[in-house]
């Protein structure tokens, strides 16, 4: 006969499961979920970028614009001057035209190309102005004034690097206009600059004639200074004739008539044809 033993169950511990309607206890500090480190790194990098970017933007905004090239200032126009000059040229008023050109050259800020062109124009107009109102041979101040204007033209050319006036055409025009002092000065420049030589006998004779005519006109004046200058011009012409063997004794004969013996004659003035190398004494 089999005995069936019935084991009694051991008292089980209370179930760990809480009732469904029981409230959950609040989690402690250690039980909170940690913030992901990757998100922290991204946030830190973002803040750093904002700080750095803000500083660069501030520096760019505050820095002055130094890379932009300054705008070049345009040269002042001289069109109004050129219009006035052209009007004077049409009226053959050469002195006014030359003066206007020289005035235009002093325009503040004028471009060098415009200044050079105006300088050359002033010289060309000034050359015409030399013969605009020719003084009579006996008018010593008038003759000297024209020579001074000629010297100013040469100085103007040197100052602005322009082409100086050619002396030989000036000398020939001056002789035709009876501006004998200017003719003598320009002939001297022509010999010195090499525009002419003693081989050009027509030019040599023209220089002699300019000195003789001027000397004859001035030697007849009562003004002491002008009279003495006239005698010196005659002596210069006489010396040119003898040294260049022109066969033109008019100047020497005039001196003998006025002063007598050669020992009483004045010394000739400096002239290339008097002091030229190889000339006969």
Residue pairs with C-beta under 8 A, 6 or more apart in sequence:
73 109
75 109
75 110
75 111
75 114
76 107
76 108
76 109
76 110
78 104
78 107
78 110
78 114
78 118
81 100
81 101
81 103
81 104
81 107
81 118
82 104
84 100
85 97
85 100
85 101
85 104
85 121
85 125
88 94
88 96
88 97
88 100
89 97
89 125
92 132
93 132
94 125
94 126
94 128
94 129
94 132
95 129
95 132
97 125
97 128
97 129
98 122
98 125
98 126
98 128
98 129
101 118
101 119
101 121
101 122
101 125
102 118
102 122
102 156
104 110
104 118
105 115
105 118
105 119
105 122
105 160
110 118
115 160
116 160
116 161
116 162
119 156
119 157
119 159
119 160
119 161
119 162
120 160
120 162
120 163
122 156
123 153
123 156
123 157
123 162
123 163
123 164
123 165
126 149
126 152
126 153
126 156
126 165
127 153
127 165
127 170
129 149
130 146
130 149
130 150
130 153
130 170
130 173
130 174
130 179
130 182
131 173
131 174
131 177
131 179
134 146
134 177
134 178
134 179
135 141
135 142
135 143
135 145
135 146
135 179
136 142
136 178
137 143
137 178
137 180
137 213
137 214
137 217
137 218
138 217
138 218
138 220
138 221
140 218
140 221
140 223
140 226
140 229
143 179
143 180
143 181
143 182
143 214
144 181
146 174
146 179
146 181
146 182
147 181
147 182
147 185
150 165
150 170
150 182
150 185
150 186
153 164
153 165
154 164
154 165
156 162
157 163
157 164
157 165
158 164
166 195
167 186
167 187
167 189
167 190
167 193
167 195
168 186
168 187
168 190
168 195
168 196
168 203
170 182
170 186
171 182
171 183
171 185
171 186
171 187
171 189
171 190
171 206
171 207
171 210
172 183
172 206
174 180
174 182
174 183
174 186
174 210
175 183
175 206
175 209
175 210
178 213
180 210
180 211
180 213
180 214
180 217
181 210
181 214
183 206
183 207
183 210
184 207
184 210
184 211
184 214
184 233
184 271
187 196
187 203
187 206
187 207
187 210
188 207
188 271
188 272
189 195
190 196
190 203
191 197
191 198
191 207
191 272
191 273
191 276
192 272
196 203
198 204
198 244
198 273
198 276
198 279
201 246
204 240
204 244
204 246
204 273
205 246
205 248
207 240
207 271
207 273
208 237
208 240
208 241
208 244
208 246
208 248
208 251
208 273
209 237
211 233
211 234
211 236
211 237
211 240
211 251
211 271
212 233
212 234
212 237
212 248
212 250
212 251
212 254
214 230
214 233
215 230
215 231
215 232
215 233
215 234
215 235
215 236
215 237
215 251
215 254
216 230
216 234
216 254
217 230
218 226
218 227
218 229
218 230
218 233
219 227
219 230
219 231
219 233
219 234
219 254
219 258
220 227
220 230
221 227
221 230
228 266
231 255
231 258
231 259
231 265
231 266
232 266
232 267
232 268
232 269
233 269
234 251
234 254
234 255
234 258
235 251
235 255
235 265
235 266
235 267
235 268
235 269
236 268
236 269
236 271
236 274
237 250
237 251
238 249
238 251
238 252
238 255
238 265
238 268
239 268
239 271
239 274
240 246
240 271
240 273
240 274
241 247
241 248
241 249
241 251
241 252
242 252
242 280
242 281
243 273
243 274
243 276
243 279
243 280
243 281
244 273
244 279
244 280
245 280
255 262
255 265
256 262
259 265
268 274
273 279
